[in-house]
């Protein structure tokens, strides 16, 4: 896969980089959630209202949000710890148990009696899979201040024991201003690798980290630039580098691939490798996970972006929040690089 204007990224080096993933330790901090999928056949319209009647065939649960980031990292072989908040409810118990079963340390997953674990229920129609509706269950108040302080203390203690920190911000209250201030201090003063997947509520608070991974819409919102072409995209990227004082910005562009903006003024575009875009759910989780892992393992920003682009091309071809696996990514390297 040619990367315009960038140094050559070789399949051999990417494969060697992946071999170091098993030795790499990452802390994922952020908003975990439960994704429920209800699958059913649609055969008629309801006589009560102009809506489809869904005859439920099956249901499944998947890890979402920061939990999906952790699952992606484990799927690639990394050593992972989670720092998050769940409610004292069935969804929180399932998330914690599922992370533990896959080998993610959950010592930093705190149960909060006043918080509710975020759940997203997607109603999926068959025989041709399509999302008919989504029901969101969440707590607008968020975790208690005491729980947030415990989370921040845990993050600070773990910083010296990991090779990098991934902040997965879904705007549900876990990624509080004090936590982002801590992340910026760790990056600036301690040299800790911090990679952030941003959300609107905290656009004014990201500072001094190694990489931020907004999608096109988030980049436009955060920069105040309407992104419609390469010229406006470059303007948005430059403005975000100044605003967030970060080392690099990786903007995901859906079917148009990704663009990497660096502090030295260079811009690299990575065309998509997806054969078909079926569902973008969870693609941002994969991008921030893979790019952070590649950087923590010693890869360059171009190599991290290349691997993240390959991984995103894999997950958007599936349905829902399905983590990418190491064997899939190695095969993509052989085929596309």
C-alpha positions in Angstrom: 0.0 0.0 0.0 1.6 3.2 -1.1 1.6 6.1 1.3 1.9 9.3 -0.5 4.8 11.5 0.6 5.8 9.2 3.4 8.9 7.0 3.9 8.4 3.5 2.7 6.5 1.3 5.2 7.6 -2.3 4.6 5.6 -5.5 5.3 8.7 -6.9 7.0 9.0 -4.1 9.5 5.3 -4.1 10.2 5.4 -7.9 10.9 8.4 -7.5 13.1 6.6 -4.7 15.0 3.6 -7.0 15.6 5.9 -9.5 17.2 6.6 -7.0 19.9 2.9 -6.6 20.7 3.0 -9.5 23.2 5.6 -7.6 25.3 3.7 -4.3 25.3 1.7 -3.2 28.3 -1.2 -0.7 27.9 -3.7 0.9 30.2 -7.1 1.7 28.7 -8.9 4.5 30.6 -12.4 5.5 29.6 -16.1 4.8 29.2 -16.9 1.1 29.0 -20.3 0.0 27.7 -22.4 -3.0 26.8 -23.5 -3.5 23.2 -26.6 -5.7 22.9 -27.7 -7.0 19.5 -31.3 -8.3 19.1 -31.6 -10.2 15.8 -35.0 -10.8 14.2 -36.9 -11.4 11.0 -39.0 -8.7 9.5 -42.0 -10.0 7.7 -44.7 -7.4 8.1 -45.6 -3.9 9.3 -47.4 -3.4 12.6 -51.1 -2.7 12.4 -50.6 -0.4 15.4 -48.1 2.0 13.8 -46.1 2.2 10.6 -43.1 0.3 12.0 -41.7 -3.2 11.3 -42.7 -6.1 13.4 -39.4 -7.9 14.4 -39.7 -11.6 15.3 -36.8 -12.1 17.6 -34.5 -15.0 16.6 -31.4 -14.4 18.8 -29.6 -12.0 21.1 -26.0 -11.4 21.8 -23.8 -9.2 24.0 -20.5 -7.5 23.0 -18.0 -5.3 24.7 -18.4 -1.6 23.6 -16.6 1.7 24.1 -13.3 1.5 26.1 -14.0 -2.2 26.7 -13.9 -2.8 23.0 -10.6 -0.9 22.9 -9.2 -3.3 25.5 -10.6 -6.3 23.6 -8.9 -5.1 20.4 -5.6 -4.8 22.3 -5.9 -8.3 23.7 -6.8 -9.7 20.3 -3.5 -8.4 19.1 -1.6 -10.0 22.0 -0.9 -7.0 24.2 -0.9 -7.0 28.0 -3.9 -4.8 29.0 -5.3 -3.2 32.1 -8.6 -1.4 32.3 -9.4 1.7 34.3 -13.2 2.4 34.2 -16.4 2.8 36.1 -19.4 0.5 36.0 -22.7 0.5 37.9 -23.8 -2.1 40.4 -25.8 -3.8 37.8 -25.9 -6.9 35.6 -24.3 -5.1 32.6 -21.4 -3.9 34.7 -20.8 -7.4 36.1 -20.9 -8.9 32.6 -18.4 -6.4 31.2 -16.0 -6.9 34.1 -16.2 -10.7 33.9 -15.8 -10.7 30.1 -12.7 -8.5 30.3 -11.2 -10.7 33.0 -11.9 -13.9 31.0 -9.9 -12.5 28.0 -7.0 -11.7 30.3 -7.5 -7.9 30.9 -6.7 -6.8 34.4 -9.8 -5.3 36.0 -8.3 -4.0 39.2 -9.0 -0.5 38.0 -12.7 -1.1 37.1 -14.6 0.5 39.9 -18.2 -0.2 40.8 -20.2 2.9 41.6 -23.6 2.6 43.4 -24.9 5.8 41.9 -23.8 5.2 38.3 -25.5 3.1 35.7 -23.5 1.1 33.2 -24.1 2.4 29.7 -26.0 0.0 27.4 -26.7 0.3 23.7 -29.4 -2.1 22.3 -29.4 -2.4 18.6 -32.5 -4.0 16.9 -31.2 -5.8 13.8 -33.5 -6.9 10.9 -33.0 -10.1 8.9 -32.6 -11.7 6.4 -30.5 -8.8 5.1 -28.8 -7.4 8.3 -29.8 -3.8 8.9 -30.1 -1.7 12.0 -33.8 -0.8 12.6 -33.5 1.0 15.9 -31.1 1.7 18.8 -32.1 2.0 22.4 -29.6 3.8 24.7 -29.6 3.3 28.5 -27.3 5.7 30.3 -26.9 7.8 33.4 -26.7 11.5 32.6 -25.2 12.3 36.0 -22.2 10.0 35.6 -20.0 8.6 38.3 -19.6 10.1 41.8 -16.7 12.5 42.4 -15.1 10.0 44.9 -15.1 7.2 42.2 -13.5 9.6 39.7 -10.8 10.4 42.2 -10.1 6.7 42.8 -9.9 6.2 39.0 -7.4 9.1 38.7 -5.3 7.8 41.5 -5.2 4.3 40.0 -4.2 5.8 36.6 -1.4 7.8 38.1 0.0 4.7 39.9 -0.2 2.6 36.8 1.5 5.1 34.5 5.0 3.9 35.4 4.1 0.3 34.9 2.8 0.5 31.4 4.2 1.4 28.0 1.3 3.7 27.1 -2.1 4.9 28.1 -5.2 4.9 25.8 -8.0 7.3 26.7 -11.3 6.2 25.2 -13.6 9.1 25.6 -17.3 8.5 24.8 -18.6 11.5 26.8 -20.2 9.4 29.5 -18.5 11.1 32.4 -15.5 8.9 33.2 -13.1 11.0 31.2 -13.4 14.0 33.5 -11.4 17.2 33.3 -9.1 16.2 36.2 -8.3 12.9 34.4 -7.4 14.7 31.2 -5.3 17.2 33.1 -3.5 14.2 34.6 -3.0 12.6 31.2 -1.5 15.8 29.8 0.8 16.1 32.8 2.0 12.5 32.5 2.7 13.0 28.8 4.4 16.3 29.2 6.4 15.9 32.4 6.9 12.1 32.6 7.2 11.2 29.0 4.3 8.8 29.1 2.8 7.8 25.7 -0.8 8.9 25.7 -3.2 8.4 22.8 -6.8 9.8 22.9 -10.0 9.0 21.0 -11.9 12.3 21.5 -15.5 13.4 22.1 -17.3 16.7 21.9 -17.6 17.4 25.7 -13.8 17.6 26.1 -12.7 19.2 22.9 -11.2 22.1 24.9 -9.4 19.9 27.4 -7.1 17.6 25.4 -3.4 18.7 25.7 0.1 17.6 25.1 -0.5 14.0 24.2 1.2 11.9 21.5 -1.7 11.3 19.3 -5.4 12.1 19.0 -7.7 10.1 16.6 -10.8 12.1 15.7 -13.1 11.1 12.9 -13.9 13.6 10.1 -17.0 15.0 11.9 -15.1 15.4 15.2 -12.2 17.1 13.5 -14.6 19.5 11.9 -16.4 20.3 15.1 -13.3 20.6 17.3 -11.4 22.8 14.8 -14.4 24.9 13.7 -13.5 24.1 10.0 -16.1 22.6 7.7 -14.2 19.8 6.2 -15.3 19.2 2.6 -12.0 18.6 0.7 -8.3 18.1 1.1 -7.6 21.9 1.5 -10.1 22.3 4.4 -9.0 19.0 5.9 -5.4 20.3 6.1 -6.6 23.5 7.7 -8.6 21.5 10.3 -5.6 19.3 11.0 -3.2 22.3 11.5 -5.7 24.0 13.7 -6.1 20.9 15.9 -2.3 20.5 16.3 -2.2 24.0 17.6 -5.3 23.7 19.8 -4.4 20.3 21.4 -0.6 20.8 21.4 -0.2 17.2 20.5 2.5 15.5 18.5 0.2 14.2 15.8 -3.5 14.0 14.7 -4.8 10.9 12.8 -8.1 11.8 11.2 -10.3 8.9 10.1 -12.2 9.6 6.9 -14.4 6.5 6.5 -14.2 5.2 2.9 -11.6 7.8 2.1 -9.0 6.3 4.5 -7.1 8.4 7.0 -4.8 11.4 7.1 -1.9 11.9 9.5 -0.9 15.4 10.6 2.4 15.9 12.4 3.8 18.7 14.4 6.6 19.2 11.9 3.9 20.2 9.3 4.0 17.0 7.3 0.7 15.4 6.2 0.4 11.8 5.0 -2.7 10.3 3.4 -3.6 6.6 3.8 -6.1 5.3 1.2 -8.6 2.9 2.7 -7.9 -0.9 2.3 -11.5 -1.9 3.0 -13.1 -4.1 0.3 -16.5 -2.9 1.4 -17.9 -0.7 4.2 -20.7 -2.6 5.9 -20.8 -1.2 9.4 -18.5 1.4 11.0 -19.6 0.6 14.6 -16.4 0.2 16.7 -14.0 1.3 13.9 -12.8 4.2 16.0 -12.0 1.8 18.9 -9.9 -0.3 16.6 -8.1 2.7 15.2 -7.1 4.1 18.6 -6.2 0.6 19.9 -4.0 -0.4 17.0 -2.2 3.0 16.6 -1.5 3.2 20.4 -0.2 -0.4 20.5 2.1 0.2 17.4 3.5 3.4 19.0 4.0 1.7 22.4 5.8 -1.2 20.7 8.3 1.2 19.1 6.7 1.9 15.7 6.8 5.2 13.8 3.7 7.3 13.4 3.5 6.3 9.8 3.7 2.6 10.7 1.1 3.1 13.4 -1.3 4.8 11.0 -0.7 2.1 8.3 -1.6 -0.7 10.8 -4.6 1.2 12.1 -5.8 1.8 8.5 -5.4 -2.0 7.7 -7.3 -2.9 10.9 -10.1 -0.5 10.3 -10.5 -1.9 6.8 -11.1 -5.3 8.4 -13.6 -4.3 11.0 -15.8 -2.1 8.8 -16.4 -5.2 6.6 -18.2 -6.9 9.5 -21.1 -6.1 11.7 -21.0 -4.5 15.1 -18.2 -4.2 17.6 -15.9 -7.1 16.6 -12.3 -6.8 17.7 -9.6 -7.4 15.1 -7.3 -10.4 15.7 -3.5 -10.6 15.1 -3.9 -13.3 12.4 -6.2 -11.1 10.5 -3.9 -8.1 10.7 -0.9 -10.2 9.6 -2.8 -11.5 6.6 -3.8 -7.9 5.7 -0.1 -6.8 5.8 0.8 -9.6 3.4 -2.0 -8.7 1.1 -2.0 -4.9 1.1 1.4 -3.6 2.0 
